[in-house]
Amino acid sequence: IVGTTLYHHKIDKRQKKRALRALDKIHDYKILHNDIREENILIDEKGYVYLTDFGMSIRNDDKELFNKEKYELSCLLDCYM
């Protein structure tokens, strides 16, 4: 993927939504990334967002864990960025 990480890039609302959608999608498969940080979110030259480095990710079937409100994830991403 040609592009850059978020470490050197100011994320806009559209890219933030795409990152959240990607996280939501992996959560649909009961996968926890466990290492979301700027270096693990890539943006290509067209502005598309990619999650990388799933080395610490785990699969978890705990329904309670995945019933959290989506705004919590959004707050976490806002606070981190």
Biopython code that builds the backbone (N, CA, C, O; Angstrom):
import numpy as np
from Bio.PDB.StructureBuilder import StructureBuilder

atoms = [
    (1, "ILE", "N", (0.853, -1.180, 0.000)),
    (1, "ILE", "CA", (0.000, 0.000, 0.000)),
    (1, "ILE", "C", (0.895, 1.238, 0.000)),
    (1, "ILE", "O", (1.721, 1.420, 0.894)),
    (2, "VAL", "N", (0.725, 2.054, -0.978)),
    (2, "VAL", "CA", (1.448, 3.314, -1.024)),
    (2, "VAL", "C", (0.678, 4.306, -0.173)),
    (2, "VAL", "O", (-0.534, 4.453, -0.333)),
    (3, "GLY", "N", (1.357, 4.974, 0.714)),
    (3, "GLY", "CA", (0.677, 5.940, 1.566)),
    (3, "GLY", "C", (1.477, 6.219, 2.808)),
    (3, "GLY", "O", (2.706, 6.158, 2.794)),
    (4, "THR", "N", (0.792, 6.523, 3.870)),
    (4, "THR", "CA", (1.451, 6.890, 5.110)),
    (4, "THR", "C", (0.624, 6.406, 6.288)),
    (4, "THR", "O", (-0.528, 6.004, 6.127)),
    (5, "THR", "N", (1.216, 6.447, 7.468)),
    (5, "THR", "CA", (0.477, 6.109, 8.680)),
    (5, "THR", "C", (-0.136, 7.381, 9.248)),
    (5, "THR", "O", (0.181, 8.487, 8.811)),
    (6, "LEU", "N", (-1.006, 7.212, 10.215)),
    (6, "LEU", "CA", (-1.613, 8.374, 10.875)),
    (6, "LEU", "C", (-0.596, 9.161, 11.685)),
    (6, "LEU", "O", (-0.841, 10.312, 12.046)),
    (7, "TYR", "N", (0.536, 8.548, 11.969)),
    (7, "TYR", "CA", (1.560, 9.210, 12.771)),
    (7, "TYR", "C", (1.995, 10.526, 12.121)),
    (7, "TYR", "O", (2.319, 11.488, 12.817)),
    (8, "HIS", "N", (2.000, 10.563, 10.786)),
    (8, "HIS", "CA", (2.428, 11.759, 10.065)),
    (8, "HIS", "C", (1.274, 12.412, 9.305)),
    (8, "HIS", "O", (1.506, 13.144, 8.343)),
    (9, "HIS", "N", (0.050, 12.158, 9.720)),
    (9, "HIS", "CA", (-1.100, 12.594, 8.938)),
    (9, "HIS", "C", (-2.225, 13.030, 9.866)),
    (9, "HIS", "O", (-2.575, 12.314, 10.804)),
    (10, "LYS", "N", (-2.778, 14.182, 9.611)),
    (10, "LYS", "CA", (-3.945, 14.613, 10.388)),
    (10, "LYS", "C", (-5.169, 13.923, 9.795)),
    (10, "LYS", "O", (-5.437, 14.040, 8.599)),
    (11, "ILE", "N", (-5.895, 13.219, 10.621)),
    (11, "ILE", "CA", (-7.057, 12.457, 10.155)),
    (11, "ILE", "C", (-8.273, 13.378, 10.063)),
    (11, "ILE", "O", (-8.514, 14.191, 10.955)),
    (12, "ASP", "N", (-9.031, 13.244, 8.983)),
    (12, "ASP", "CA", (-10.253, 14.030, 8.851)),
    (12, "ASP", "C", (-11.460, 13.166, 9.246)),
    (12, "ASP", "O", (-11.315, 11.974, 9.517)),
    (13, "LYS", "N", (-12.632, 13.770, 9.276)),
    (13, "LYS", "CA", (-13.836, 13.060, 9.731)),
    (13, "LYS", "C", (-14.148, 11.844, 8.870)),
    (13, "LYS", "O", (-14.543, 10.797, 9.384)),
    (14, "ARG", "N", (-13.971, 11.982, 7.569)),
    (14, "ARG", "CA", (-14.273, 10.870, 6.662)),
    (14, "ARG", "C", (-13.352, 9.675, 6.949)),
    (14, "ARG", "O", (-13.801, 8.529, 6.978)),
    (15, "GLN", "N", (-12.074, 9.954, 7.159)),
    (15, "GLN", "CA", (-11.127, 8.880, 7.444)),
    (15, "GLN", "C", (-11.374, 8.280, 8.827)),
    (15, "GLN", "O", (-11.198, 7.079, 9.031)),
    (16, "LYS", "N", (-11.780, 9.121, 9.767)),
    (16, "LYS", "CA", (-12.105, 8.612, 11.097)),
    (16, "LYS", "C", (-13.290, 7.660, 11.023)),
    (16, "LYS", "O", (-13.290, 6.608, 11.661)),
    (17, "LYS", "N", (-14.306, 8.034, 10.236)),
    (17, "LYS", "CA", (-15.469, 7.157, 10.062)),
    (17, "LYS", "C", (-15.059, 5.838, 9.421)),
    (17, "LYS", "O", (-15.546, 4.775, 9.807)),
    (18, "ARG", "N", (-14.166, 5.910, 8.447)),
    (18, "ARG", "CA", (-13.699, 4.681, 7.792)),
    (18, "ARG", "C", (-12.934, 3.794, 8.767)),
    (18, "ARG", "O", (-13.094, 2.573, 8.750)),
    (19, "ALA", "N", (-12.112, 4.393, 9.610)),
    (19, "ALA", "CA", (-11.376, 3.611, 10.608)),
    (19, "ALA", "C", (-12.346, 2.957, 11.590)),
    (19, "ALA", "O", (-12.176, 1.793, 11.953)),
    (20, "LEU", "N", (-13.352, 3.698, 12.013)),
    (20, "LEU", "CA", (-14.347, 3.142, 12.930)),
    (20, "LEU", "C", (-15.152, 2.031, 12.277)),
    (20, "LEU", "O", (-15.474, 1.033, 12.923)),
    (21, "ARG", "N", (-15.483, 2.199, 10.986)),
    (21, "ARG", "CA", (-16.200, 1.136, 10.268)),
    (21, "ARG", "C", (-15.349, -0.123, 10.168)),
    (21, "ARG", "O", (-15.863, -1.234, 10.297)),
    (22, "ALA", "N", (-14.057, 0.046, 9.938)),
    (22, "ALA", "CA", (-13.158, -1.109, 9.854)),
    (22, "ALA", "C", (-13.086, -1.825, 11.201)),
    (22, "ALA", "O", (-13.120, -3.054, 11.252)),
    (23, "LEU", "N", (-12.987, -1.064, 12.287)),
    (23, "LEU", "CA", (-12.977, -1.676, 13.621)),
    (23, "LEU", "C", (-14.301, -2.371, 13.906)),
    (23, "LEU", "O", (-14.328, -3.472, 14.456)),
    (24, "ASP", "N", (-15.390, -1.727, 13.533)),
    (24, "ASP", "CA", (-16.708, -2.322, 13.732)),
    (24, "ASP", "C", (-16.827, -3.632, 12.960)),
    (24, "ASP", "O", (-17.406, -4.599, 13.454)),
    (25, "LYS", "N", (-16.279, -3.660, 11.754)),
    (25, "LYS", "CA", (-16.357, -4.868, 10.930)),
    (25, "LYS", "C", (-15.579, -6.019, 11.556)),
    (25, "LYS", "O", (-16.067, -7.148, 11.578)),
    (26, "ILE", "N", (-14.380, -5.756, 12.065)),
    (26, "ILE", "CA", (-13.636, -6.864, 12.683)),
    (26, "ILE", "C", (-14.314, -7.302, 13.976)),
    (26, "ILE", "O", (-14.217, -8.466, 14.365)),
    (27, "HIS", "N", (-14.997, -6.379, 14.643)),
    (27, "HIS", "CA", (-15.749, -6.759, 15.842)),
    (27, "HIS", "C", (-16.934, -7.647, 15.484)),
    (27, "HIS", "O", (-17.332, -8.492, 16.285)),
    (28, "ASP", "N", (-17.507, -7.469, 14.288)),
    (28, "ASP", "CA", (-18.572, -8.372, 13.829)),
    (28, "ASP", "C", (-18.082, -9.815, 13.793)),
    (28, "ASP", "O", (-18.858, -10.750, 13.989)),
    (29, "TYR", "N", (-16.799, -9.984, 13.541)),
    (29, "TYR", "CA", (-16.187, -11.319, 13.503)),
    (29, "TYR", "C", (-15.597, -11.715, 14.858)),
    (29, "TYR", "O", (-14.857, -12.693, 14.963)),
    (30, "LYS", "N", (-15.942, -10.931, 15.905)),
    (30, "LYS", "CA", (-15.496, -11.185, 17.282)),
    (30, "LYS", "C", (-13.977, -11.126, 17.420)),
    (30, "LYS", "O", (-13.387, -11.871, 18.201)),
    (31, "ILE", "N", (-13.356, -10.240, 16.660)),
    (31, "ILE", "CA", (-11.908, -10.060, 16.727)),
    (31, "ILE", "C", (-11.611, -8.736, 17.417)),
    (31, "ILE", "O", (-12.163, -7.697, 17.056)),
    (32, "LEU", "N", (-10.737, -8.788, 18.407)),
    (32, "LEU", "CA", (-10.247, -7.590, 19.085)),
    (32, "LEU", "C", (-8.844, -7.306, 18.572)),
    (32, "LEU", "O", (-7.978, -8.178, 18.634)),
    (33, "HIS", "N", (-8.610, -6.120, 18.074)),
    (33, "HIS", "CA", (-7.310, -5.771, 17.501)),
    (33, "HIS", "C", (-6.232, -5.700, 18.582)),
    (33, "HIS", "O", (-5.149, -6.258, 18.401)),
    (34, "ASN", "N", (-6.499, -5.041, 19.677)),
    (34, "ASN", "CA", (-5.615, -4.920, 20.841)),
    (34, "ASN", "C", (-4.365, -4.082, 20.631)),
    (34, "ASN", "O", (-3.515, -4.034, 21.521)),
    (35, "ASP", "N", (-4.221, -3.423, 19.495)),
    (35, "ASP", "CA", (-3.035, -2.583, 19.281)),
    (35, "ASP", "C", (-3.370, -1.413, 18.353)),
    (35, "ASP", "O", (-2.598, -1.088, 17.450)),
    (36, "ILE", "N", (-4.523, -0.787, 18.580)),
    (36, "ILE", "CA", (-4.900, 0.356, 17.752)),
    (36, "ILE", "C", (-4.073, 1.561, 18.184)),
    (36, "ILE", "O", (-4.149, 2.019, 19.324)),
    (37, "ARG", "N", (-3.296, 2.051, 17.253)),
    (37, "ARG", "CA", (-2.492, 3.260, 17.448)),
    (37, "ARG", "C", (-2.195, 3.829, 16.072)),
    (37, "ARG", "O", (-2.445, 3.181, 15.056)),
    (38, "GLU", "N", (-1.668, 5.030, 16.043)),
    (38, "GLU", "CA", (-1.472, 5.729, 14.772)),
    (38, "GLU", "C", (-0.660, 4.922, 13.769)),
    (38, "GLU", "O", (-0.971, 4.923, 12.578)),
    (39, "GLU", "N", (0.367, 4.243, 14.232)),
    (39, "GLU", "CA", (1.247, 3.500, 13.334)),
    (39, "GLU", "C", (0.560, 2.303, 12.690)),
    (39, "GLU", "O", (1.050, 1.785, 11.686)),
    (40, "ASN", "N", (-0.562, 1.851, 13.243)),
    (40, "ASN", "CA", (-1.254, 0.668, 12.735)),
    (40, "ASN", "C", (-2.499, 0.999, 11.915)),
    (40, "ASN", "O", (-3.271, 0.106, 11.568)),
    (41, "ILE", "N", (-2.691, 2.263, 11.610)),
    (41, "ILE", "CA", (-3.774, 2.685, 10.726)),
    (41, "ILE", "C", (-3.125, 3.388, 9.543)),
    (41, "ILE", "O", (-2.515, 4.447, 9.697)),
    (42, "LEU", "N", (-3.260, 2.793, 8.360)),
    (42, "LEU", "CA", (-2.636, 3.337, 7.159)),
    (42, "LEU", "C", (-3.667, 4.058, 6.302)),
    (42, "LEU", "O", (-4.847, 3.707, 6.300)),
    (43, "ILE", "N", (-3.209, 5.061, 5.580)),
    (43, "ILE", "CA", (-4.051, 5.809, 4.656)),
    (43, "ILE", "C", (-3.340, 5.833, 3.307)),
    (43, "ILE", "O", (-2.185, 6.249, 3.221)),
    (44, "ASP", "N", (-4.027, 5.389, 2.251)),
    (44, "ASP", "CA", (-3.397, 5.414, 0.927)),
    (44, "ASP", "C", (-3.582, 6.784, 0.279)),
    (44, "ASP", "O", (-4.198, 7.678, 0.858)),
    (45, "GLU", "N", (-3.040, 6.936, -0.930)),
    (45, "GLU", "CA", (-3.072, 8.246, -1.584)),
    (45, "GLU", "C", (-4.480, 8.698, -1.952)),
    (45, "GLU", "O", (-4.699, 9.882, -2.209)),
    (46, "LYS", "N", (-5.438, 7.774, -1.979)),
    (46, "LYS", "CA", (-6.834, 8.140, -2.251)),
    (46, "LYS", "C", (-7.613, 8.424, -0.966)),
    (46, "LYS", "O", (-8.786, 8.793, -1.025)),
    (47, "GLY", "N", (-6.974, 8.257, 0.188)),
    (47, "GLY", "CA", (-7.627, 8.522, 1.461)),
    (47, "GLY", "C", (-8.289, 7.322, 2.100)),
    (47, "GLY", "O", (-8.947, 7.454, 3.132)),
    (48, "TYR", "N", (-8.125, 6.135, 1.497)),
    (48, "TYR", "CA", (-8.711, 4.935, 2.084)),
    (48, "TYR", "C", (-7.900, 4.497, 3.298)),
    (48, "TYR", "O", (-6.676, 4.630, 3.322)),
    (49, "VAL", "N", (-8.588, 3.979, 4.291)),
    (49, "VAL", "CA", (-7.984, 3.615, 5.570)),
    (49, "VAL", "C", (-7.848, 2.103, 5.672)),
    (49, "VAL", "O", (-8.756, 1.363, 5.294)),
    (50, "TYR", "N", (-6.703, 1.649, 6.188)),
    (50, "TYR", "CA", (-6.435, 0.222, 6.370)),
    (50, "TYR", "C", (-5.924, -0.020, 7.784)),
    (50, "TYR", "O", (-5.051, 0.700, 8.269)),
    (51, "LEU", "N", (-6.471, -1.035, 8.438)),
    (51, "LEU", "CA", (-5.951, -1.463, 9.730)),
    (51, "LEU", "C", (-4.852, -2.486, 9.484)),
    (51, "LEU", "O", (-4.995, -3.366, 8.635)),
    (52, "THR", "N", (-3.762, -2.373, 10.222)),
    (52, "THR", "CA", (-2.649, -3.306, 10.061)),
    (52, "THR", "C", (-2.205, -3.833, 11.416)),
    (52, "THR", "O", (-2.723, -3.427, 12.457)),
    (53, "ASP", "N", (-1.252, -4.730, 11.389)),
    (53, "ASP", "CA", (-0.607, -5.308, 12.568)),
    (53, "ASP", "C", (-1.618, -5.983, 13.494)),
    (53, "ASP", "O", (-1.935, -5.480, 14.572)),
    (54, "PHE", "N", (-2.104, -7.118, 13.049)),
    (54, "PHE", "CA", (-3.045, -7.898, 13.841)),
    (54, "PHE", "C", (-2.322, -8.921, 14.719)),
    (54, "PHE", "O", (-2.931, -9.890, 15.171)),
    (55, "GLY", "N", (-1.031, -8.710, 14.960)),
    (55, "GLY", "CA", (-0.235, -9.660, 15.738)),
    (55, "GLY", "C", (-0.717, -9.847, 17.168)),
    (55, "GLY", "O", (-0.546, -10.927, 17.734)),
    (56, "MET", "N", (-1.310, -8.833, 17.759)),
    (56, "MET", "CA", (-1.801, -8.934, 19.138)),
    (56, "MET", "C", (-3.304, -9.174, 19.189)),
    (56, "MET", "O", (-3.885, -9.218, 20.273)),
    (57, "SER", "N", (-3.939, -9.328, 18.033)),
    (57, "SER", "CA", (-5.396, -9.489, 18.014)),
    (57, "SER", "C", (-5.802, -10.852, 18.564)),
    (57, "SER", "O", (-5.048, -11.823, 18.504)),
    (58, "ILE", "N", (-7.013, -10.888, 19.099)),
    (58, "ILE", "CA", (-7.556, -12.141, 19.627)),
    (58, "ILE", "C", (-8.996, -12.286, 19.161)),
    (58, "ILE", "O", (-9.673, -11.304, 18.855)),
    (59, "ARG", "N", (-9.438, -13.508, 19.117)),
    (59, "ARG", "CA", (-10.847, -13.785, 18.841)),
    (59, "ARG", "C", (-11.513, -14.011, 20.187)),
    (59, "ARG", "O", (-11.005, -14.759, 21.022)),
    (60, "ASN", "N", (-12.642, -13.367, 20.393)),
    (60, "ASN", "CA", (-13.328, -13.460, 21.670)),
    (60, "ASN", "C", (-14.823, -13.592, 21.419)),
    (60, "ASN", "O", (-15.425, -12.739, 20.766)),
    (61, "ASP", "N", (-15.412, -14.641, 21.930)),
    (61, "ASP", "CA", (-16.846, -14.871, 21.749)),
    (61, "ASP", "C", (-17.681, -14.372, 22.925)),
    (61, "ASP", "O", (-18.867, -14.691, 23.017)),
    (62, "ASP", "N", (-17.082, -13.597, 23.821)),
    (62, "ASP", "CA", (-17.794, -13.059, 24.975)),
    (62, "ASP", "C", (-18.811, -12.019, 24.497)),
    (62, "ASP", "O", (-18.429, -10.917, 24.103)),
    (63, "LYS", "N", (-20.096, -12.361, 24.531)),
    (63, "LYS", "CA", (-21.143, -11.471, 24.013)),
    (63, "LYS", "C", (-21.203, -10.159, 24.778)),
    (63, "LYS", "O", (-21.466, -9.114, 24.184)),
    (64, "GLU", "N", (-20.967, -10.193, 26.069)),
    (64, "GLU", "CA", (-21.021, -8.972, 26.875)),
    (64, "GLU", "C", (-19.972, -7.965, 26.395)),
    (64, "GLU", "O", (-20.227, -6.762, 26.359)),
    (65, "LEU", "N", (-18.815, -8.461, 26.034)),
    (65, "LEU", "CA", (-17.741, -7.590, 25.571)),
    (65, "LEU", "C", (-18.130, -6.853, 24.295)),
    (65, "LEU", "O", (-17.763, -5.692, 24.116)),
    (66, "PHE", "N", (-18.861, -7.508, 23.415)),
    (66, "PHE", "CA", (-19.211, -6.914, 22.134)),
    (66, "PHE", "C", (-20.568, -6.229, 22.144)),
    (66, "PHE", "O", (-21.033, -5.805, 21.086)),
    (67, "ASN", "N", (-21.216, -6.104, 23.283)),
    (67, "ASN", "CA", (-22.487, -5.394, 23.372)),
    (67, "ASN", "C", (-22.310, -3.957, 23.850)),
    (67, "ASN", "O", (-23.295, -3.282, 24.148)),
    (68, "LYS", "N", (-21.083, -3.488, 23.926)),
    (68, "LYS", "CA", (-20.822, -2.113, 24.351)),
    (68, "LYS", "C", (-21.355, -1.149, 23.294)),
    (68, "LYS", "O", (-21.438, -1.484, 22.113)),
    (69, "GLU", "N", (-21.709, 0.037, 23.737)),
    (69, "GLU", "CA", (-22.211, 1.046, 22.807)),
    (69, "GLU", "C", (-21.091, 1.494, 21.870)),
    (69, "GLU", "O", (-19.931, 1.572, 22.275)),
    (70, "LYS", "N", (-21.438, 1.783, 20.632)),
    (70, "LYS", "CA", (-20.426, 2.171, 19.647)),
    (70, "LYS", "C", (-19.792, 3.516, 19.973)),
    (70, "LYS", "O", (-18.661, 3.777, 19.563)),
    (71, "TYR", "N", (-20.500, 4.379, 20.706)),
    (71, "TYR", "CA", (-19.915, 5.673, 21.017)),
    (71, "TYR", "C", (-18.682, 5.523, 21.886)),
    (71, "TYR", "O", (-17.809, 6.390, 21.855)),
    (72, "GLU", "N", (-18.578, 4.440, 22.671)),
    (72, "GLU", "CA", (-17.390, 4.231, 23.493)),
    (72, "GLU", "C", (-16.164, 4.076, 22.612)),
    (72, "GLU", "O", (-15.103, 4.613, 22.929)),
    (73, "LEU", "N", (-16.292, 3.354, 21.518)),
    (73, "LEU", "CA", (-15.193, 3.173, 20.584)),
    (73, "LEU", "C", (-14.835, 4.502, 19.932)),
    (73, "LEU", "O", (-13.658, 4.819, 19.759)),
    (74, "SER", "N", (-15.854, 5.275, 19.574)),
    (74, "SER", "CA", (-15.617, 6.576, 18.963)),
    (74, "SER", "C", (-14.881, 7.496, 19.928)),
    (74, "SER", "O", (-13.955, 8.202, 19.529)),
    (75, "CYS", "N", (-15.287, 7.491, 21.194)),
    (75, "CYS", "CA", (-14.616, 8.314, 22.200)),
    (75, "CYS", "C", (-13.168, 7.890, 22.361)),
    (75, "CYS", "O", (-12.276, 8.730, 22.474)),
    (76, "LEU", "N", (-12.941, 6.605, 22.369)),
    (76, "LEU", "CA", (-11.584, 6.098, 22.520)),
    (76, "LEU", "C", (-10.711, 6.575, 21.366)),
    (76, "LEU", "O", (-9.588, 7.030, 21.586)),
    (77, "LEU", "N", (-11.212, 6.476, 20.145)),
    (77, "LEU", "CA", (-10.437, 6.905, 18.987)),
    (77, "LEU", "C", (-10.210, 8.412, 19.025)),
    (77, "LEU", "O", (-9.109, 8.872, 18.722)),
    (78, "ASP", "N", (-11.229, 9.193, 19.391)),
    (78, "ASP", "CA", (-11.074, 10.641, 19.504)),
    (78, "ASP", "C", (-10.017, 11.004, 20.536)),
    (78, "ASP", "O", (-9.176, 11.869, 20.291)),
    (79, "CYS", "N", (-10.057, 10.350, 21.681)),
    (79, "CYS", "CA", (-9.105, 10.652, 22.750)),
    (79, "CYS", "C", (-7.686, 10.303, 22.336)),
    (79, "CYS", "O", (-6.739, 11.015, 22.670)),
    (80, "TYR", "N", (-7.546, 9.205, 21.607)),
    (80, "TYR", "CA", (-6.216, 8.770, 21.222)),
    (80, "TYR", "C", (-5.632, 9.649, 20.134)),
    (80, "TYR", "O", (-4.439, 9.952, 20.152)),
    (81, "MET", "N", (-6.455, 10.057, 19.193)),
    (81, "MET", "CA", (-5.959, 10.829, 18.064)),
    (81, "MET", "C", (-5.750, 12.261, 18.518)),
    (81, "MET", "O", (-5.330, 13.104, 17.725)),
]
sb = StructureBuilder()
sb.init_structure("model")
sb.init_model(0)
sb.init_chain("A")
sb.init_seg("    ")
for serial, (resi, resn, name, xyz) in enumerate(atoms, 1):
    if name == "N":
        sb.init_residue(resn, " ", resi, " ")
    sb.init_atom(name, np.array(xyz, "f"), 0.0, 1.0, " ", f" {name:<3s}", serial, name[0])
structure = sb.get_structure()
